């Protein structure tokens, strides 16, 4: 699933690029940074 990610002032918005009128998930910058750090650390698998 291709994703679109937008960094806003205080949040990161994520949506499915194939469904631009669908739901949007919002994360705080701290939540997003923790998620990216977990990916880099291999927490979610290969």
PDB file of N, CA, C and O in Angstrom:
ATOM      1  N   UNK A   1       0.842  -1.166   0.000  1.00  0.00           N
ATOM      2  CA  UNK A   1       0.000   0.000   0.000  1.00  0.00           C
ATOM      3  C   UNK A   1       0.892   1.235   0.000  1.00  0.00           C
ATOM      4  O   UNK A   1       1.640   1.453   0.953  1.00  0.00           O
ATOM      5  N   UNK A   2       0.826   2.035  -1.039  1.00  0.00           N
ATOM      6  CA  UNK A   2       1.591   3.289  -1.062  1.00  0.00           C
ATOM      7  C   UNK A   2       0.983   4.306  -0.096  1.00  0.00           C
ATOM      8  O   UNK A   2      -0.234   4.476  -0.030  1.00  0.00           O
ATOM      9  N   UNK A   3       1.837   4.958   0.628  1.00  0.00           N
ATOM     10  CA  UNK A   3       1.388   5.938   1.609  1.00  0.00           C
ATOM     11  C   UNK A   3       1.851   7.333   1.236  1.00  0.00           C
ATOM     12  O   UNK A   3       2.894   7.509   0.606  1.00  0.00           O
ATOM     13  N   UNK A   4       1.069   8.314   1.629  1.00  0.00           N
ATOM     14  CA  UNK A   4       1.483   9.710   1.541  1.00  0.00           C
ATOM     15  C   UNK A   4       1.680  10.202   2.962  1.00  0.00           C
ATOM     16  O   UNK A   4       0.846   9.973   3.838  1.00  0.00           O
ATOM     17  N   UNK A   5       2.786  10.875   3.174  1.00  0.00           N
ATOM     18  CA  UNK A   5       3.122  11.373   4.508  1.00  0.00           C
ATOM     19  C   UNK A   5       3.376  12.869   4.402  1.00  0.00           C
ATOM     20  O   UNK A   5       4.136  13.319   3.545  1.00  0.00           O
ATOM     21  N   UNK A   6       2.738  13.632   5.277  1.00  0.00           N
ATOM     22  CA  UNK A   6       2.915  15.080   5.304  1.00  0.00           C
ATOM     23  C   UNK A   6       3.324  15.506   6.708  1.00  0.00           C
ATOM     24  O   UNK A   6       2.661  15.175   7.691  1.00  0.00           O
ATOM     25  N   UNK A   7       4.420  16.239   6.784  1.00  0.00           N
ATOM     26  CA  UNK A   7       4.857  16.781   8.070  1.00  0.00           C
ATOM     27  C   UNK A   7       4.235  18.163   8.208  1.00  0.00           C
ATOM     28  O   UNK A   7       4.507  19.069   7.421  1.00  0.00           O
ATOM     29  N   UNK A   8       3.397  18.301   9.224  1.00  0.00           N
ATOM     30  CA  UNK A   8       2.715  19.560   9.493  1.00  0.00           C
ATOM     31  C   UNK A   8       3.427  20.267  10.637  1.00  0.00           C
ATOM     32  O   UNK A   8       4.496  19.827  11.060  1.00  0.00           O
ATOM     33  N   UNK A   9       2.857  21.350  11.142  1.00  0.00           N
ATOM     34  CA  UNK A   9       3.508  22.100  12.218  1.00  0.00           C
ATOM     35  C   UNK A   9       3.805  21.241  13.440  1.00  0.00           C
ATOM     36  O   UNK A   9       4.938  21.223  13.921  1.00  0.00           O
ATOM     37  N   UNK A  10       2.805  20.533  13.945  1.00  0.00           N
ATOM     38  CA  UNK A  10       2.977  19.747  15.168  1.00  0.00           C
ATOM     39  C   UNK A  10       2.619  18.280  14.999  1.00  0.00           C
ATOM     40  O   UNK A  10       2.648  17.517  15.965  1.00  0.00           O
ATOM     41  N   UNK A  11       2.282  17.880  13.783  1.00  0.00           N
ATOM     42  CA  UNK A  11       1.834  16.517  13.548  1.00  0.00           C
ATOM     43  C   UNK A  11       2.374  15.975  12.230  1.00  0.00           C
ATOM     44  O   UNK A  11       2.889  16.718  11.394  1.00  0.00           O
ATOM     45  N   UNK A  12       2.244  14.679  12.069  1.00  0.00           N
ATOM     46  CA  UNK A  12       2.525  14.016  10.806  1.00  0.00           C
ATOM     47  C   UNK A  12       1.217  13.360  10.377  1.00  0.00           C
ATOM     48  O   UNK A  12       0.584  12.650  11.158  1.00  0.00           O
ATOM     49  N   UNK A  13       0.821  13.600   9.136  1.00  0.00           N
ATOM     50  CA  UNK A  13      -0.410  13.028   8.601  1.00  0.00           C
ATOM     51  C   UNK A  13      -0.045  11.917   7.625  1.00  0.00           C
ATOM     52  O   UNK A  13       0.879  12.063   6.825  1.00  0.00           O
ATOM     53  N   UNK A  14      -0.777  10.805   7.696  1.00  0.00           N
ATOM     54  CA  UNK A  14      -0.507   9.650   6.834  1.00  0.00           C
ATOM     55  C   UNK A  14      -1.825   9.187   6.231  1.00  0.00           C
ATOM     56  O   UNK A  14      -2.837   9.076   6.923  1.00  0.00           O
ATOM     57  N   UNK A  15      -1.795   8.915   4.910  1.00  0.00           N
ATOM     58  CA  UNK A  15      -2.983   8.377   4.249  1.00  0.00           C
ATOM     59  C   UNK A  15      -2.582   7.441   3.121  1.00  0.00           C
ATOM     60  O   UNK A  15      -1.439   7.444   2.665  1.00  0.00           O
ATOM     61  N   UNK A  16      -3.534   6.649   2.687  1.00  0.00           N
ATOM     62  CA  UNK A  16      -3.354   5.745   1.558  1.00  0.00           C
ATOM     63  C   UNK A  16      -3.445   6.576   0.284  1.00  0.00           C
ATOM     64  O   UNK A  16      -4.481   7.187   0.019  1.00  0.00           O
ATOM     65  N   UNK A  17      -2.380   6.608  -0.505  1.00  0.00           N
ATOM     66  CA  UNK A  17      -2.374   7.455  -1.698  1.00  0.00           C
ATOM     67  C   UNK A  17      -3.359   6.986  -2.760  1.00  0.00           C
ATOM     68  O   UNK A  17      -3.736   7.769  -3.632  1.00  0.00           O
ATOM     69  N   UNK A  18      -3.780   5.734  -2.707  1.00  0.00           N
ATOM     70  CA  UNK A  18      -4.768   5.236  -3.671  1.00  0.00           C
ATOM     71  C   UNK A  18      -6.193   5.630  -3.287  1.00  0.00           C
ATOM     72  O   UNK A  18      -7.120   5.466  -4.082  1.00  0.00           O
ATOM     73  N   UNK A  19      -6.367   6.145  -2.078  1.00  0.00           N
ATOM     74  CA  UNK A  19      -7.679   6.565  -1.600  1.00  0.00           C
ATOM     75  C   UNK A  19      -7.548   7.947  -0.955  1.00  0.00           C
ATOM     76  O   UNK A  19      -7.634   8.064   0.267  1.00  0.00           O
ATOM     77  N   UNK A  20      -7.341   8.992  -1.760  1.00  0.00           N
ATOM     78  CA  UNK A  20      -7.075  10.325  -1.197  1.00  0.00           C
ATOM     79  C   UNK A  20      -8.228  10.915  -0.396  1.00  0.00           C
ATOM     80  O   UNK A  20      -8.023  11.869   0.355  1.00  0.00           O
ATOM     81  N   UNK A  21      -9.431  10.375  -0.537  1.00  0.00           N
ATOM     82  CA  UNK A  21     -10.571  10.891   0.217  1.00  0.00           C
ATOM     83  C   UNK A  21     -10.899  10.018   1.425  1.00  0.00           C
ATOM     84  O   UNK A  21     -11.898  10.239   2.110  1.00  0.00           O
ATOM     85  N   UNK A  22     -10.051   9.029   1.676  1.00  0.00           N
ATOM     86  CA  UNK A  22     -10.247   8.136   2.815  1.00  0.00           C
ATOM     87  C   UNK A  22      -9.714   8.733   4.104  1.00  0.00           C
ATOM     88  O   UNK A  22      -9.412   9.924   4.186  1.00  0.00           O
ATOM     89  N   UNK A  23      -9.608   7.886   5.092  1.00  0.00           N
ATOM     90  CA  UNK A  23      -9.174   8.308   6.426  1.00  0.00           C
ATOM     91  C   UNK A  23      -7.728   8.796   6.427  1.00  0.00           C
ATOM     92  O   UNK A  23      -6.902   8.351   5.629  1.00  0.00           O
ATOM     93  N   UNK A  24      -7.449   9.708   7.329  1.00  0.00           N
ATOM     94  CA  UNK A  24      -6.099  10.228   7.543  1.00  0.00           C
ATOM     95  C   UNK A  24      -5.733   9.950   8.993  1.00  0.00           C
ATOM     96  O   UNK A  24      -6.520  10.216   9.902  1.00  0.00           O
ATOM     97  N   UNK A  25      -4.543   9.419   9.205  1.00  0.00           N
ATOM     98  CA  UNK A  25      -4.045   9.194  10.559  1.00  0.00           C
ATOM     99  C   UNK A  25      -3.115  10.341  10.921  1.00  0.00           C
ATOM    100  O   UNK A  25      -2.290  10.754  10.107  1.00  0.00           O
ATOM    101  N   UNK A  26      -3.243  10.852  12.129  1.00  0.00           N
ATOM    102  CA  UNK A  26      -2.384  11.927  12.609  1.00  0.00           C
ATOM    103  C   UNK A  26      -1.565  11.427  13.788  1.00  0.00           C
ATOM    104  O   UNK A  26      -2.083  10.759  14.684  1.00  0.00           O
ATOM    105  N   UNK A  27      -0.278  11.760  13.776  1.00  0.00           N
ATOM    106  CA  UNK A  27       0.640  11.403  14.850  1.00  0.00           C
ATOM    107  C   UNK A  27       1.357  12.659  15.301  1.00  0.00           C
ATOM    108  O   UNK A  27       1.603  13.564  14.504  1.00  0.00           O
ATOM    109  N   UNK A  28       1.695  12.712  16.588  1.00  0.00           N
ATOM    110  CA  UNK A  28       2.537  13.817  17.047  1.00  0.00           C
ATOM    111  C   UNK A  28       3.938  13.597  16.486  1.00  0.00           C
ATOM    112  O   UNK A  28       4.274  12.494  16.056  1.00  0.00           O
ATOM    113  N   UNK A  29       4.736  14.629  16.491  1.00  0.00           N
ATOM    114  CA  UNK A  29       6.115  14.487  16.001  1.00  0.00           C
ATOM    115  C   UNK A  29       6.892  13.478  16.840  1.00  0.00           C
ATOM    116  O   UNK A  29       7.710  12.726  16.311  1.00  0.00           O
ATOM    117  N   UNK A  30       6.636  13.460  18.153  1.00  0.00           N
ATOM    118  CA  UNK A  30       7.316  12.506  19.033  1.00  0.00           C
ATOM    119  C   UNK A  30       6.895  11.068  18.716  1.00  0.00           C
ATOM    120  O   UNK A  30       7.735  10.169  18.689  1.00  0.00           O
ATOM    121  N   UNK A  31       5.614  10.851  18.478  1.00  0.00           N
ATOM    122  CA  UNK A  31       5.138   9.508  18.125  1.00  0.00           C
ATOM    123  C   UNK A  31       5.756   9.046  16.813  1.00  0.00           C
ATOM    124  O   UNK A  31       6.181   7.897  16.690  1.00  0.00           O
ATOM    125  N   UNK A  32       5.805   9.942  15.836  1.00  0.00           N
ATOM    126  CA  UNK A  32       6.368   9.592  14.538  1.00  0.00           C
ATOM    127  C   UNK A  32       7.858   9.291  14.663  1.00  0.00           C
ATOM    128  O   UNK A  32       8.344   8.331  14.063  1.00  0.00           O
ATOM    129  N   UNK A  33       8.583  10.088  15.424  1.00  0.00           N
ATOM    130  CA  UNK A  33      10.021   9.863  15.618  1.00  0.00           C
ATOM    131  C   UNK A  33      10.269   8.512  16.285  1.00  0.00           C
ATOM    132  O   UNK A  33      11.203   7.799  15.916  1.00  0.00           O
ATOM    133  N   UNK A  34       9.443   8.159  17.257  1.00  0.00           N
ATOM    134  CA  UNK A  34       9.588   6.868  17.929  1.00  0.00           C
ATOM    135  C   UNK A  34       9.302   5.721  16.959  1.00  0.00           C
ATOM    136  O   UNK A  34      10.001   4.709  16.979  1.00  0.00           O
ATOM    137  N   UNK A  35       8.292   5.867  16.120  1.00  0.00           N
ATOM    138  CA  UNK A  35       7.952   4.857  15.118  1.00  0.00           C
ATOM    139  C   UNK A  35       9.107   4.660  14.137  1.00  0.00           C
ATOM    140  O   UNK A  35       9.492   3.526  13.852  1.00  0.00           O
ATOM    141  N   UNK A  36       9.655   5.745  13.625  1.00  0.00           N
ATOM    142  CA  UNK A  36      10.774   5.661  12.685  1.00  0.00           C
ATOM    143  C   UNK A  36      11.998   5.034  13.359  1.00  0.00           C
ATOM    144  O   UNK A  36      12.689   4.223  12.744  1.00  0.00           O
ATOM    145  N   UNK A  37      12.270   5.396  14.599  1.00  0.00           N
ATOM    146  CA  UNK A  37      13.395   4.810  15.337  1.00  0.00           C
ATOM    147  C   UNK A  37      13.203   3.304  15.499  1.00  0.00           C
ATOM    148  O   UNK A  37      14.159   2.541  15.365  1.00  0.00           O
ATOM    149  N   UNK A  38      11.980   2.871  15.786  1.00  0.00           N
ATOM    150  CA  UNK A  38      11.692   1.441  15.904  1.00  0.00           C
ATOM    151  C   UNK A  38      11.914   0.717  14.590  1.00  0.00           C
ATOM    152  O   UNK A  38      12.435  -0.398  14.579  1.00  0.00           O
ATOM    153  N   UNK A  39      11.525   1.339  13.475  1.00  0.00           N
ATOM    154  CA  UNK A  39      11.764   0.719  12.162  1.00  0.00           C
ATOM    155  C   UNK A  39      13.253   0.571  11.921  1.00  0.00           C
ATOM    156  O   UNK A  39      13.711  -0.495  11.510  1.00  0.00           O
ATOM    157  N   UNK A  40      14.010   1.623  12.170  1.00  0.00           N
ATOM    158  CA  UNK A  40      15.462   1.589  11.957  1.00  0.00           C
ATOM    159  C   UNK A  40      16.137   0.540  12.850  1.00  0.00           C
ATOM    160  O   UNK A  40      17.148  -0.047  12.468  1.00  0.00           O
ATOM    161  N   UNK A  41      15.576   0.313  14.029  1.00  0.00           N
ATOM    162  CA  UNK A  41      16.149  -0.667  14.958  1.00  0.00           C
ATOM    163  C   UNK A  41      15.734  -2.091  14.620  1.00  0.00           C
ATOM    164  O   UNK A  41      16.187  -3.041  15.258  1.00  0.00           O
ATOM    165  N   UNK A  42      14.866  -2.242  13.607  1.00  0.00           N
ATOM    166  CA  UNK A  42      14.445  -3.567  13.200  1.00  0.00           C
ATOM    167  C   UNK A  42      13.328  -4.153  14.048  1.00  0.00           C
ATOM    168  O   UNK A  42      13.075  -5.356  13.993  1.00  0.00           O
ATOM    169  N   UNK A  43      12.661  -3.323  14.825  1.00  0.00           N
ATOM    170  CA  UNK A  43      11.623  -3.796  15.723  1.00  0.00           C
ATOM    171  C   UNK A  43      10.464  -4.474  14.987  1.00  0.00           C
ATOM    172  O   UNK A  43       9.851  -5.397  15.525  1.00  0.00           O
ATOM    173  N   UNK A  44      10.158  -4.033  13.775  1.00  0.00           N
ATOM    174  CA  UNK A  44       9.014  -4.564  13.029  1.00  0.00           C
ATOM    175  C   UNK A  44       9.415  -5.647  12.031  1.00  0.00           C
ATOM    176  O   UNK A  44       8.616  -6.004  11.165  1.00  0.00           O
ATOM    177  N   UNK A  45      10.601  -6.162  12.130  1.00  0.00           N
ATOM    178  CA  UNK A  45      11.042  -7.235  11.244  1.00  0.00           C
ATOM    179  C   UNK A  45      11.910  -6.725  10.112  1.00  0.00           C
ATOM    180  O   UNK A  45      12.240  -5.540  10.053  1.00  0.00           O
ATOM    181  N   UNK A  46      12.277  -7.622   9.219  1.00  0.00           N
ATOM    182  CA  UNK A  46      13.205  -7.253   8.135  1.00  0.00           C
ATOM    183  C   UNK A  46      12.635  -6.251   7.169  1.00  0.00           C
ATOM    184  O   UNK A  46      13.309  -5.859   6.217  1.00  0.00           O
TER     185      UNK A  46
END
